Amino acid sequence: MKNDKTIQDTDRRIASILRSEAPVPPSKDWFTRKTLNRLPDRQPRTVSLSEVVAFFIVLAVSVSVVIWKTKEMLSSGDLTAYNTAILLSGLVMAICATLYISVPLLKKY
């Protein structure tokens, strides 16, 4: 730096000018009201508690159906169209429930 004393004097003069010409701050009531009016609205929750509970119920039911039908198919040894359809519907239910919860959360970010 060229001259620290000159820079410090300039800084002090600028600070004193700013202090002397600064407007008086408004009262707290006005400030609070105006500040709150400028804040963005609250964002609603992306997923509600009831949706999360429903998700876990659907997920538990679909996983239990898949496990039950898989055990039944393995123990009987025959692969029927009915068993395959039930097994696939359980998997589709689990995937759809997961997407139903995860897509809104991913859109948020």
C-alpha positions in Angstrom: 0.0 0.0 0.0 1.2 3.5 -0.7 0.3 5.3 2.4 -1.5 3.6 5.2 -2.1 6.9 7.1 -3.8 8.5 4.1 -6.0 5.5 3.5 -7.0 5.4 7.2 -7.8 9.1 7.2 -9.9 8.7 4.1 -11.7 5.7 5.7 -12.5 7.7 8.8 -13.8 10.7 6.8 -16.1 8.4 4.8 -17.3 6.7 7.9 -18.1 10.1 9.6 -19.9 11.3 6.5 -22.0 8.2 6.4 -22.8 8.4 10.1 -23.8 12.1 9.9 -26.0 11.7 6.7 -27.5 8.4 7.6 -31.3 8.4 7.9 -32.8 7.6 11.3 -34.0 4.0 11.4 -37.7 3.6 11.5 -39.6 2.2 14.5 -39.6 -1.5 15.1 -43.3 -1.9 14.3 -43.0 -0.5 10.8 -39.8 -2.4 10.2 -41.3 -5.7 11.4 -44.5 -5.3 9.4 -42.6 -4.3 6.2 -40.1 -7.0 6.6 -42.8 -9.7 7.1 -44.7 -8.4 4.1 -41.6 -8.8 2.0 -40.9 -12.4 3.1 -42.0 -15.1 0.7 -45.1 -17.1 1.6 -44.6 -20.3 3.5 -44.3 -23.3 1.3 -46.7 -26.1 2.0 -45.2 -29.4 3.0 -44.5 -31.5 -0.1 -45.7 -34.7 1.5 -48.2 -34.8 4.4 -48.0 -37.1 7.3 -51.0 -39.1 6.2 -49.4 -39.7 2.8 -46.2 -41.0 4.5 -48.3 -43.3 6.7 -50.2 -44.5 3.6 -46.9 -45.0 1.8 -45.6 -47.3 4.5 -48.8 -49.3 4.7 -48.9 -49.8 0.9 -45.2 -50.7 0.9 -45.7 -53.2 3.7 -48.7 -54.8 2.0 -47.0 -55.0 -1.4 -43.7 -56.4 0.1 -45.7 -59.0 2.1 -47.6 -60.0 -1.1 -44.4 -60.4 -3.0 -42.8 -62.5 -0.3 -45.9 -64.6 0.2 -46.4 -65.4 -3.5 -42.7 -66.0 -4.0 -42.6 -68.6 -1.2 -45.8 -70.2 -2.6 -44.3 -70.4 -6.1 -41.1 -71.9 -4.8 -42.8 -74.4 -2.5 -45.3 -75.6 -5.1 -42.8 -75.6 -8.0 -45.3 -74.5 -10.6 -45.3 -71.1 -12.2 -48.9 -70.2 -13.0 -50.2 -67.1 -14.7 -52.2 -66.2 -11.6 -49.2 -66.4 -9.3 -47.1 -64.4 -11.7 -49.8 -61.7 -12.1 -50.1 -61.4 -8.3 -46.3 -61.2 -7.9 -46.0 -58.5 -10.6 -48.9 -56.5 -9.2 -47.2 -56.5 -5.8 -44.0 -55.2 -7.4 -45.8 -52.6 -9.4 -47.6 -51.4 -6.3 -44.3 -51.0 -4.4 -42.8 -49.1 -7.3 -45.8 -46.8 -7.7 -45.9 -46.1 -4.0 -42.2 -45.3 -4.0 -42.6 -43.0 -7.0 -45.6 -41.3 -5.5 -43.6 -40.2 -2.5 -40.2 -39.6 -4.1 -41.2 -37.6 -7.2 -42.6 -34.6 -5.3 -39.6 -34.6 -3.1 -37.3 -34.7 -6.1 -39.2 -31.8 -7.8 -38.7 -29.7 -4.7 -35.0 -29.8 -5.0 
